[in-house]
Amino acid sequence: MAVTIDYFYTHISPWAYLGHQAFRDIAARHGATVRLRPVDLSGVFDASGGLPLGKRHPTRQAYRFIEMQRWREKRALPLTLKPAFFPTPPGLCDCCAIALAEQGGPALDFTGLAFKAIWADEKNIAEEAVLGDLLSDLEQDAGTVLAAARSEDITAIYKQNQTDAIELGVIGSPCYVLNGEPFWGQDRLDLLDDALTSGRGPYKPL
């Protein structure tokens, strides 16, 4: 039976970057369709009681760096702990991925390049020139995609992704939703893999 996984994330998330290729590999192994759902986390945090990074307790912020180092080693990926352009507004980059997906383009590949740009290459993904280079690397017309990313249709999808994320119980990035069941965090990918392997029904909140 065909399976679709809703992939909620934002390009400013190091955890989404760390899990991106592993998630793609799992989805491919199970023949699952990935539906990209880039999302503005501000409303998600407001709805779920989460806090943006800068407002979290210093102990939580310090532990984040420990975890980033652990997972950098575990995934064998380059990861700059304090990239030059973090935080930076991810909205235009997020919407470029949506625009590519809507056009049937290489959205997952673009997302992989964008993650690498900020978290390994220390580039500013809020800059049009940076996004244009990434799109050109994928042989996409940068001007066309960037224009689409700013269009009312794409920004409406971006807003709807936030609404849907809240309704589905998404509380952060990345979150993989299978049959309505959220798997929050790239450290839950093994559990997602297990669910796909078993074909079990979704677990629901009590």
N, CA, C and O of each residue as an XYZ file, in Angstrom:
824
protein
N       0.834     -1.188      0.000
C       0.000      0.000      0.000
C       0.876      1.248      0.000
O       1.853      1.327      0.744
N       0.526      2.215     -0.830
C       1.311      3.443     -0.926
C       1.252      4.210      0.398
O       0.199      4.321      1.026
N       2.389      4.724      0.796
C       2.499      5.460      2.058
C       3.039      6.853      1.775
O       3.963      7.022      0.979
N       2.458      7.844      2.429
C       2.936      9.222      2.312
C       3.356      9.714      3.690
O       2.642      9.517      4.673
N       4.514     10.353      3.754
C       5.011     10.942      4.998
C       5.062     12.454      4.826
O       5.704     12.961      3.907
N       4.383     13.167      5.714
C       4.462     14.629      5.711
C       5.710     15.049      6.468
O       5.914     14.666      7.620
N       6.537     15.839      5.809
C       7.862     16.216      6.317
C       7.831     17.693      6.687
O       8.010     18.563      5.834
N       7.602     17.965      7.968
C       7.554     19.333      8.470
C       8.948     19.740      8.970
O       9.550     19.039      9.784
N       9.444     20.857      8.485
C      10.782     21.298      8.868
C      10.975     22.747      8.430
O      10.174     23.302      7.679
N      12.049     23.334      8.916
C      12.513     24.616      8.408
C      14.014     24.513      8.172
O      14.711     23.776      8.869
N      14.503     25.251      7.191
C      15.920     25.143      6.826
C      16.858     25.715      7.887
O      18.067     25.496      7.820
N      16.328     26.435      8.849
C      17.182     26.995      9.895
C      17.433     25.984     11.018
O      18.135     26.290     11.982
N      16.867     24.790     10.897
C      16.968     23.767     11.948
C      18.168     22.853     11.726
O      18.238     22.178     10.699
N      19.114     22.814     12.662
C      20.248     21.891     12.511
C      19.806     20.434     12.596
O      20.418     19.555     11.988
N      18.741     20.184     13.350
C      18.263     18.808     13.517
C      17.656     18.296     12.216
O      17.827     17.129     11.863
N      16.950     19.164     11.507
C      16.416     18.755     10.202
C      17.559     18.448      9.241
O      17.492     17.493      8.467
N      18.606     19.264      9.298
C      19.787     19.005      8.459
C      20.408     17.658      8.793
O      20.722     16.873      7.898
N      20.585     17.393     10.081
C      21.244     16.157     10.498
C      20.450     14.915     10.093
O      21.034     13.865      9.823
N      19.135     15.031     10.051
C      18.327     13.873      9.723
C      17.893     13.775      8.279
O      17.273     12.785      7.891
N      18.203     14.786      7.462
C      17.627     14.880      6.123
C      17.942     13.669      5.247
O      17.030     13.051      4.698
N      19.204     13.330      5.112
C      19.560     12.228      4.216
C      19.129     10.887      4.803
O      18.696      9.995      4.073
N      19.249     10.747      6.115
C      18.806      9.503      6.752
C      17.313      9.297      6.529
O      16.865      8.179      6.271
N      16.550     10.374      6.629
C      15.111     10.281      6.380
C      14.832      9.917      4.935
O      13.985      9.068      4.659
N      15.536     10.552      4.012
C      15.341     10.226      2.598
C      15.639      8.751      2.325
O      14.936      8.096      1.555
N      16.678      8.247      2.958
C      17.049      6.846      2.761
C      15.954      5.911      3.282
O      15.625      4.916      2.636
N      15.398      6.231      4.438
C      14.327      5.410      5.003
C      13.099      5.426      4.105
O      12.517      4.383      3.808
N      12.713      6.624      3.678
C      11.540      6.753      2.813
C      11.730      5.967      1.520
O      10.815      5.283      1.062
N      12.919      6.067      0.935
C      13.192      5.363     -0.314
C      13.157      3.856     -0.114
O      12.639      3.128     -0.960
N      13.698      3.390      0.988
C      13.734      1.954      1.255
C      12.333      1.361      1.384
O      12.103      0.202      1.037
N      11.398      2.173      1.891
C      10.030      1.698      2.071
C       9.109      2.099      0.915
O       7.915      1.800      0.939
N       9.658      2.767     -0.084
C       8.836      3.197     -1.200
C       7.807      4.231     -0.809
O       6.742      4.315     -1.421
N       8.115      5.024      0.212
C       7.184      6.032      0.710
C       7.335      7.343     -0.064
O       8.435      7.728     -0.460
N       6.219      8.007     -0.263
C       6.224      9.335     -0.868
C       6.448     10.369      0.221
O       5.818     10.308      1.277
N       7.341     11.317     -0.026
C       7.617     12.393      0.927
C       6.908     13.649      0.458
O       7.107     14.110     -0.666
N       6.081     14.196      1.334
C       5.395     15.455      1.033
C       6.056     16.559      1.856
O       5.890     16.619      3.075
N       6.795     17.418      1.191
C       7.516     18.489      1.872
C       6.539     19.491      2.455
O       5.612     19.935      1.777
N       6.754     19.851      3.737
C       5.884     20.815      4.401
C       6.725     21.829      5.174
O       6.603     21.910      6.396
N       7.583     22.610      4.491
C       8.326     23.647      5.215
C       7.368     24.514      6.029
O       6.283     24.862      5.563
N       7.778     24.856      7.245
C       6.846     25.495      8.171
C       7.527     26.606      8.965
O       8.697     26.499      9.334
N       6.779     27.665      9.220
C       7.212     28.753     10.088
C       6.983     28.297     11.529
O       5.840     28.103     11.942
N       8.043     28.128     12.282
C       7.928     27.564     13.624
C       7.366     28.533     14.657
O       6.971     28.108     15.743
N       7.321     29.822     14.344
C       6.884     30.783     15.357
C       5.481     30.455     15.868
O       5.251     30.421     17.077
N       4.554     30.216     14.958
C       3.202     29.872     15.374
C       3.124     28.500     16.008
O       2.298     28.270     16.891
N       3.981     27.579     15.567
C       4.010     26.235     16.142
C       4.443     26.306     17.602
O       3.845     25.656     18.459
N       5.473     27.087     17.887
C       5.928     27.253     19.262
C       4.843     27.900     20.114
O       4.602     27.481     21.247
N       4.194     28.918     19.568
C       3.135     29.602     20.318
C       2.019     28.632     20.692
O       1.491     28.676     21.803
N       1.667     27.759     19.755
C       0.554     26.847     19.975
C       0.907     25.708     20.924
O       0.045     25.214     21.652
N       2.173     25.290     20.919
C       2.564     24.106     21.688
C       3.282     24.425     22.998
O       3.619     23.518     23.759
N       3.517     25.702     23.259
C       4.200     26.071     24.498
C       5.713     26.029     24.404
O       6.404     26.136     25.417
N       6.235     25.874     23.189
C       7.686     25.884     23.008
C       8.252     27.292     23.012
O       7.516     28.274     22.921
N       9.568     27.376     23.118
C      10.247     28.662     23.123
C      11.281     28.706     22.013
O      11.951     27.707     21.750
N      11.421     29.857     21.355
C      12.525     29.991     20.405
C      13.847     29.871     21.143
O      13.919     30.100     22.350
N      14.885     29.512     20.414
C      16.171     29.180     21.033
C      16.662     30.261     21.985
O      17.088     29.959     23.099
N      16.608     31.506     21.562
C      17.160     32.591     22.367
C      16.460     32.812     23.696
O      17.006     33.474     24.578
N      15.255     32.268     23.854
C      14.497     32.455     25.087
C      14.559     31.231     26.002
O      13.949     31.223     27.072
N      15.285     30.210     25.587
C      15.387     29.017     26.414
C      16.404     29.217     27.532
O      17.299     30.054     27.422
N      16.266     28.456     28.594
C      17.179     28.544     29.730
C      18.601     28.250     29.263
O      18.792     27.392     28.402
N      19.600     28.937     29.804
C      20.988     28.702     29.403
C      21.422     27.243     29.494
O      22.237     26.792     28.689
N      20.895     26.504     30.455
C      21.253     25.091     30.564
C      20.769     24.312     29.351
O      21.476     23.441     28.844
N      19.573     24.622     28.889
C      19.036     23.963     27.692
C      19.839     24.354     26.451
O      20.093     23.525     25.577
N      20.232     25.617     26.388
C      21.034     26.053     25.246
C      22.398     25.366     25.244
O      22.909     25.002     24.185
N      22.978     25.191     26.410
C      24.278     24.521     26.497
C      24.164     23.051     26.104
O      25.040     22.513     25.426
N      23.078     22.405     26.536
C      22.896     20.988     26.214
C      22.693     20.792     24.711
O      23.085     19.769     24.150
N      22.079     21.777     24.073
C      21.882     21.710     22.619
C      23.217     21.517     21.904
O      23.298     20.735     20.958
N      24.256     22.211     22.337
C      25.564     22.083     21.688
C      26.171     20.693     21.919
O      26.847     20.157     21.041
N      25.931     20.118     23.093
C      26.405     18.756     23.351
C      25.747     17.787     22.380
O      26.412     16.944     21.779
N      24.435     17.918     22.233
C      23.704     17.038     21.327
C      24.128     17.233     19.870
O      24.235     16.266     19.117
N      24.365     18.465     19.483
C      24.796     18.730     18.106
C      26.117     18.026     17.811
O      26.306     17.493     16.718
N      27.032     18.022     18.781
C      28.309     17.348     18.580
C      28.127     15.827     18.507
O      28.764     15.160     17.692
N      27.265     15.294     19.354
C      27.006     13.855     19.324
C      26.452     13.421     17.970
O      26.919     12.451     17.372
N      25.448     14.158     17.500
C      24.792     13.766     16.258
C      25.623     14.089     15.028
O      25.501     13.417     14.004
N      26.451     15.093     15.117
C      27.398     15.361     14.028
C      28.298     14.158     13.825
O      28.568     13.755     12.693
N      28.764     13.581     14.936
C      29.621     12.387     14.855
C      28.812     11.171     14.406
O      29.268     10.387     13.574
N      27.608     11.021     14.962
C      26.776      9.861     14.639
C      26.408      9.829     13.160
O      26.449      8.767     12.538
N      26.049     10.973     12.591
C      25.641     11.043     11.193
C      26.818     11.239     10.240
O      26.658     11.155      9.022
N      28.002     11.499     10.802
C      29.201     11.726      9.981
C      28.962     12.842      8.967
O      29.227     12.695      7.774
N      28.449     13.970      9.484
C      28.162     15.127      8.642
C      28.934     16.339      9.147
O      29.139     16.486     10.352
N      29.360     17.203      8.241
C      29.966     18.454      8.688
C      28.904     19.338      9.315
O      27.809     19.468      8.768
N      29.204     19.940     10.441
C      28.238     20.803     11.124
C      28.973     21.871     11.911
O      29.733     21.565     12.830
N      28.748     23.103     11.552
C      29.316     24.225     12.299
C      28.389     24.534     13.463
O      27.205     24.801     13.256
N      28.903     24.503     14.665
C      28.057     24.668     15.841
C      27.491     26.085     15.948
O      26.356     26.277     16.384
N      28.283     27.061     15.553
C      27.827     28.450     15.589
C      28.077     29.083     14.217
O      29.030     29.845     14.049
N      27.225     28.770     13.237
C      27.447     29.297     11.890
C      27.340     30.819     11.851
O      26.651     31.436     12.663
N      28.034     31.397     10.893
C      28.112     32.854     10.798
C      26.751     33.505     10.605
O      26.532     34.633     11.046
N      25.831     32.796      9.943
C      24.526     33.391      9.642
C      23.412     32.604     10.325
O      22.507     32.074      9.681
N      23.509     32.548     11.642
C      22.463     31.938     12.452
C      22.245     32.801     13.677
O      23.205     33.129     14.375
N      20.994     33.180     13.957
C      19.806     32.888     13.155
C      19.709     33.828     11.954
O      20.293     34.912     11.942
N      18.972     33.396     10.969
C      18.673     34.204      9.795
C      17.267     33.833      9.337
O      16.856     32.687      9.521
N      16.520     34.754      8.753
C      15.136     34.431      8.355
C      15.097     33.317      7.309
O      15.699     33.463      6.245
N      14.406     32.211      7.583
C      14.388     31.093      6.643
C      13.224     31.107      5.662
O      13.124     30.228      4.807
N      12.346     32.095      5.778
C      11.096     32.067      5.033
C      11.236     31.948      3.529
O      10.541     31.144      2.908
N      12.123     32.734      2.929
C      12.263     32.694      1.478
C      12.819     31.346      1.032
O      12.375     30.790      0.028
N      13.774     30.830      1.762
C      14.340     29.513      1.450
C      13.269     28.430      1.591
O      13.142     27.562      0.728
N      12.506     28.484      2.676
C      11.423     27.525      2.872
C      10.452     27.562      1.695
O      10.013     26.525      1.197
N      10.126     28.779      1.262
C       9.154     28.925      0.178
C       9.736     28.497     -1.175
O       8.992     28.072     -2.058
N      11.046     28.604     -1.341
C      11.665     28.085     -2.564
C      11.469     26.572     -2.655
O      11.197     26.042     -3.732
N      11.609     25.884     -1.528
C      11.402     24.441     -1.523
C       9.957     24.105     -1.872
O       9.696     23.161     -2.618
N       9.020     24.878     -1.333
C       7.608     24.665     -1.648
C       7.366     24.888     -3.130
O       6.679     24.101     -3.782
N       7.938     25.972     -3.662
C       7.749     26.290     -5.082
C       8.289     25.165     -5.959
O       7.644     24.772     -6.931
N       9.453     24.651     -5.627
C      10.018     23.548     -6.395
C       9.134     22.311     -6.320
O       8.907     21.637     -7.325
N       8.643     22.021     -5.136
C       7.776     20.850     -4.976
C       6.504     21.003     -5.805
O       6.042     20.046     -6.426
N       5.948     22.198     -5.813
C       4.717     22.443     -6.570
C       4.960     22.298     -8.073
O       4.054     21.940     -8.825
N       6.174     22.577     -8.493
C       6.524     22.474     -9.914
C       7.016     21.080    -10.291
O       7.347     20.827    -11.449
N       7.063     20.178     -9.312
C       7.593     18.851     -9.567
C       9.102     18.843     -9.724
O       9.661     17.944    -10.352
N       9.762     19.837     -9.157
C      11.210     19.957     -9.262
C      11.935     19.239     -8.139
O      11.313     18.560     -7.322
N      13.262     19.393     -8.100
C      14.094     18.669     -7.125
C      14.090     19.334     -5.746
O      15.118     19.820     -5.274
N      12.933     19.347     -5.119
C      12.787     20.064     -3.850
C      13.629     19.451     -2.736
O      14.257     20.175     -1.963
N      13.645     18.128     -2.647
C      14.440     17.490     -1.593
C      15.930     17.732     -1.795
O      16.669     17.914     -0.827
N      16.371     17.733     -3.046
C      17.776     18.028     -3.325
C      18.102     19.476     -2.959
O      19.159     19.757     -2.395
N      17.191     20.386     -3.282
C      17.398     21.788     -2.918
C      17.506     21.933     -1.409
O      18.382     22.638     -0.907
N      16.617     21.267     -0.692
C      16.650     21.347      0.765
C      17.980     20.837      1.311
O      18.540     21.421      2.238
N      18.485     19.746      0.735
C      19.784     19.241      1.170
C      20.901     20.240      0.955
O      21.769     20.407      1.812
N      20.881     20.903     -0.188
C      21.902     21.914     -0.480
C      21.760     23.122      0.441
O      22.757     23.690      0.887
N      20.528     23.510      0.723
C      20.306     24.665      1.599
C      20.761     24.368      3.024
O      21.362     25.221      3.678
N      20.473     23.153      3.507
C      20.964     22.762      4.826
C      22.492     22.858      4.880
O      23.061     23.419      5.816
N      23.126     22.311      3.876
C      24.594     22.328      3.840
C      25.120     23.763      3.771
O      26.140     24.090      4.377
N      24.417     24.607      3.028
C      24.870     25.992      2.871
C      24.980     26.696      4.214
O      25.977     27.368      4.480
N      23.969     26.550      5.065
C      24.009     27.264      6.345
C      24.820     26.521      7.391
O      25.590     27.138      8.127
N      24.657     25.190      7.470
C      25.235     24.455      8.586
C      26.641     23.925      8.351
O      27.316     23.524      9.300
N      27.087     23.918      7.117
C      28.455     23.467      6.831
C      29.280     24.551      6.153
O      30.462     24.716      6.456
N      28.659     25.296      5.230
C      29.407     26.270      4.434
C      29.289     27.700      4.940
O      29.919     28.607      4.396
N      28.482     27.905      5.980
C      28.315     29.230      6.606
C      27.901     30.301      5.605
O      28.509     31.369      5.528
N      26.866     30.000      4.848
C      26.283     30.965      3.922
C      24.939     31.427      4.461
O      24.310     30.749      5.274
N      24.511     32.593      3.995
C      23.265     33.181      4.474
C      22.121     32.798      3.556
O      21.991     33.346      2.461
N      21.288     31.859      3.992
C      20.202     31.376      3.145
C      19.049     32.373      3.034
O      18.053     32.098      2.364
N      19.179     33.518      3.684
C      18.185     34.581      3.503
C      18.522     35.452      2.293
O      17.704     36.268      1.869
N      19.714     35.282      1.741
C      20.144     36.111      0.613
C      19.737     35.480     -0.714
O      19.942     34.288     -0.943
N      19.163     36.295     -1.572
C      18.739     35.817     -2.889
C      19.903     35.228     -3.680
O      19.741     34.222     -4.370
N      21.067     35.848     -3.581
C      22.212     35.378     -4.355
C      22.608     33.959     -3.946
O      22.955     33.136     -4.793
N      22.554     33.687     -2.667
C      22.885     32.351     -2.173
C      21.864     31.338     -2.677
O      22.229     30.269     -3.166
N      20.593     31.676     -2.554
C      19.545     30.775     -3.027
C      19.628     30.595     -4.538
O      19.406     29.501     -5.058
N      19.947     31.673     -5.231
C      20.085     31.584     -6.678
C      21.179     30.624     -7.091
O      21.019     29.865     -8.046
N      22.291     30.655     -6.372
C      23.386     29.724     -6.673
C      22.962     28.272     -6.442
O      23.292     27.389     -7.234
N      22.235     28.035     -5.362
C      21.781     26.675     -5.076
C      20.837     26.178     -6.172
O      20.928     25.033     -6.616
N      19.949     27.040     -6.591
C      19.002     26.666     -7.642
C      19.725     26.428     -8.968
O      19.395     25.502     -9.709
N      20.703     27.267     -9.251
C      21.476     27.090    -10.486
C      22.251     25.782    -10.463
O      22.390     25.117    -11.489
N      22.757     25.415     -9.288
C      23.473     24.134     -9.164
C      22.572     22.961     -9.533
O      23.051     21.917     -9.976
N      21.261     23.138     -9.347
C      20.295     22.093     -9.671
C      19.687     22.293    -11.061
O      18.712     21.639    -11.431
N      20.287     23.214    -11.819
C      19.842     23.508    -13.180
C      18.400     24.015    -13.205
O      17.632     23.700    -14.115
N      18.048     24.804    -12.190
C      16.744     25.448    -12.131
C      16.892     26.928    -12.460
O      17.933     27.527    -12.192
N      15.862     27.509    -13.033
C      15.874     28.937    -13.322
C      15.628     29.687    -12.015
O      14.509     29.712    -11.502
N      16.682     30.292    -11.489
C      16.611     30.908    -10.166
C      15.559     32.008    -10.101
O      14.797     32.086     -9.137
N      15.516     32.857    -11.122
C      14.559     33.954    -11.119
C      13.124     33.464    -11.066
O      12.296     34.028    -10.350
N      12.829     32.417    -11.819
C      11.478     31.873    -11.853
C      11.086     31.285    -10.501
O       9.979     31.515    -10.014
N      11.992     30.530     -9.903
C      11.684     29.893     -8.617
C      11.555     30.946     -7.511
O      10.650     30.865     -6.681
N      12.444     31.917     -7.499
C      12.370     32.957     -6.472
C      11.096     33.777     -6.600
O      10.492     34.151     -5.595
N      10.687     34.058     -7.829
C       9.437     34.794     -8.037
C       8.252     33.976     -7.540
O       7.342     34.507     -6.903
N       8.271     32.683     -7.835
C       7.195     31.807     -7.366
C       7.171     31.745     -5.844
O       6.102     31.726     -5.234
N       8.364     31.715     -5.229
C       8.450     31.623     -3.779
C       7.799     32.819     -3.095
O       7.319     32.708     -1.967
N       7.781     33.947     -3.768
C       7.177     35.163     -3.208
C       5.707     35.324     -3.587
O       5.052     36.263     -3.134
N       5.196     34.439     -4.393
C       3.828     34.580     -4.885
C       2.806     34.301     -3.783
O       3.104     33.659     -2.775
N       1.599     34.803     -4.008
C       0.530     34.576     -3.026
C       0.216     33.088     -2.885
O      -0.081     32.618     -1.786
N       0.278     32.354     -3.979
C      -0.050     30.926     -3.916
C       0.911     30.171     -3.005
O       0.492     29.352     -2.187
N       2.203     30.454     -3.153
C       3.200     29.732     -2.356
C       3.181     30.189     -0.906
O       3.294     29.365      0.001
N       3.041     31.482     -0.675
C       2.983     31.956      0.714
C       1.731     31.438      1.416
O       1.741     31.235      2.630
N       0.647     31.221      0.655
C      -0.562     30.649      1.247
C      -0.320     29.199      1.666
O      -0.810     28.760      2.707
N       0.436     28.459      0.856
C       0.781     27.078      1.232
C       1.651     27.076      2.490
O       1.467     26.245      3.379
N       2.584     28.000      2.555
C       3.466     28.113      3.724
C       2.646     28.357      4.994
O       2.907     27.758      6.037
N       1.664     29.233      4.893
C       0.794     29.499      6.042
C      -0.063     28.281      6.373
O      -0.272     27.964      7.544
N      -0.554     27.606      5.351
C      -1.370     26.420      5.589
C      -0.553     25.310      6.236
O      -1.065     24.558      7.065
N       0.711     25.209      5.860
C       1.586     24.216      6.498
C       1.658     24.449      8.004
O       1.658     23.502      8.790
N       1.719     25.719      8.397
C       1.766     26.034      9.825
C       0.463     25.627     10.502
O       0.483     25.029     11.578
N      -0.659     25.943      9.883
C      -1.963     25.567     10.436
C      -2.080     24.051     10.570
O      -2.515     23.538     11.601
N      -1.686     23.348      9.517
C      -1.769     21.881      9.540
C      -0.824     21.296     10.575
O      -1.166     20.327     11.253
N       0.368     21.880     10.702
C       1.333     21.382     11.685
C       0.760     21.467     13.098
O       0.887     20.531     13.887
N       0.139     22.580     13.401
C      -0.447     22.762     14.731
C      -1.547     21.737     14.965
O      -1.628     21.144     16.041
N      -2.392     21.529     13.965
C      -3.504     20.583     14.104
C      -3.008     19.150     14.259
O      -3.653     18.338     14.922
N      -1.869     18.836     13.651
C      -1.334     17.478     13.697
C      -0.459     17.209     14.922
O       0.013     16.089     15.119
N      -0.246     18.231     15.737
C       0.550     18.042     16.940
C       2.045     18.179     16.743
O       2.830     17.691     17.555
N       2.444     18.846     15.660
C       3.869     19.116     15.438
C       4.337     20.144     16.458
O       3.662     21.145     16.694
N       5.499     19.893     17.064
C       5.988     20.827     18.070
C       7.399     21.342     17.785
O       7.946     22.111     18.576
N       7.986     20.932     16.679
C       9.319     21.418     16.342
C       9.781     20.840     15.024
O       9.043     20.122     14.350
N      11.010     21.160     14.664
C      11.601     20.737     13.387
C      12.822     19.866     13.633
O      13.686     20.204     14.442
N      12.887     18.729     12.920
C      11.926     18.206     11.947
C      10.849     17.380     12.636
O      11.024     16.922     13.765
N       9.741     17.201     11.940
C       8.704     16.304     12.407
C       8.175     15.544     11.202
O       7.797     16.136     10.191
N       8.156     14.247     11.325
C       7.704     13.370     10.247
C       6.353     12.800     10.664
O       6.248     12.157     11.709
N       5.324     13.028      9.862
C       3.975     12.606     10.233
C       3.535     11.471      9.322
O       3.409     11.637      8.109
N       3.306     10.317      9.930
C       2.891      9.109      9.211
C       1.498      8.716      9.674
O       1.296      8.395     10.845
N       0.538      8.741      8.758
C      -0.846      8.383      9.095
C      -1.367      9.170     10.296
O      -2.090      8.640     11.141
N      -0.986     10.436     10.352
C      -1.446     11.298     11.431
C      -0.636     11.212     12.707
O      -0.900     11.953     13.653
N       0.346     10.324     12.757
C       1.183     10.159     13.953
C       2.484     10.934     13.787
O       3.258     10.650     12.873
N       2.738     11.914     14.661
C       3.971     12.692     14.544
C       5.167     11.988     15.169
O       5.070     11.402     16.247
N       6.288     12.056     14.477
C       7.578     11.604     14.992
C       8.461     12.844     15.037
O       8.994     13.273     14.014
N       8.612     13.419     16.233
C       9.310     14.692     16.367
C      10.791     14.455     16.611
O      11.177     13.788     17.572
N      11.610     15.007     15.734
C      13.051     14.963     15.913
C      13.724     13.901     15.076
O      13.209     12.794     14.921
N      14.878     14.244     14.539
C      15.608     13.276     13.722
C      16.091     12.091     14.542
O      16.458     11.059     13.980
N      16.097     12.222     15.857
C      16.458     11.091     16.712
C      15.307     10.100     16.879
O      15.437      9.113     17.602
N      14.172     10.365     16.207
C      13.054      9.420     16.199
C      12.957      8.670     14.866
O      11.975      7.970     14.618
N      13.954      8.813     14.029
C      13.890      8.173     12.721
C      13.866      6.652     12.813
O      13.225      6.002     11.988
N      14.541      6.078     13.784
C      14.492      4.622     13.947
C      13.071      4.169     14.261
O      12.634      3.118     13.792
N      12.353      4.958     15.051
C      10.975      4.611     15.389
C      10.065      4.749     14.167
O       9.138      3.960     13.986
N      10.331      5.741     13.342
C       9.591      5.880     12.087
C       9.859      4.687     11.183
O       8.939      4.142     10.573
N      11.103      4.290     11.101
C      11.488      3.126     10.303
C      10.762      1.876     10.799
O      10.275      1.076      9.999
N      10.693      1.715     12.103
C       9.997      0.560     12.684
C       8.515      0.571     12.315
O       7.947     -0.467     11.976
N       7.899      1.736     12.383
C       6.475      1.843     12.072
C       6.213      1.507     10.611
O       5.220      0.856     10.285
N       7.105      1.952      9.735
C       6.962      1.645      8.319
C       7.167      0.155      8.055
O       6.482     -0.436      7.221
N       8.108     -0.438      8.768
C       8.396     -1.866      8.591
C       7.228     -2.731      9.048
O       6.850     -3.684      8.367
N       6.663     -2.398     10.194
C       5.582     -3.211     10.755
C       4.245     -2.960     10.068
O       3.389     -3.844     10.018
N       4.069     -1.749      9.537
C       2.786     -1.401      8.939
C       1.692     -1.189      9.959
O       0.512     -1.186      9.609
N       2.065     -1.010     11.224
C       1.078     -0.829     12.288
C       0.258      0.435     12.070
O       0.646      1.321     11.308
N      -0.869      0.502     12.743
C      -1.676      1.711     12.732
C      -1.056      2.785     13.602
O      -0.150      2.501     14.387
N      -1.529      4.012     13.475
C      -0.925      5.109     14.231
C      -1.273      5.066     15.721
O      -2.390      4.727     16.110
N      -0.292      5.417     16.529
C      -0.547      5.630     17.951
C      -1.187      7.010     18.108
O      -0.845      7.952     17.393
N      -2.110      7.112     19.044
C      -2.834      8.371     19.235
C      -2.714      8.814     20.691
O      -2.536      7.986     21.583
N      -2.812     10.127     20.929
C      -2.770     10.603     22.313
C      -3.988     10.115     23.095
O      -5.064      9.923     22.527
N      -3.812      9.920     24.375
C      -4.914      9.441     25.225
C      -5.854     10.581     25.555
O      -6.843     10.382     26.259
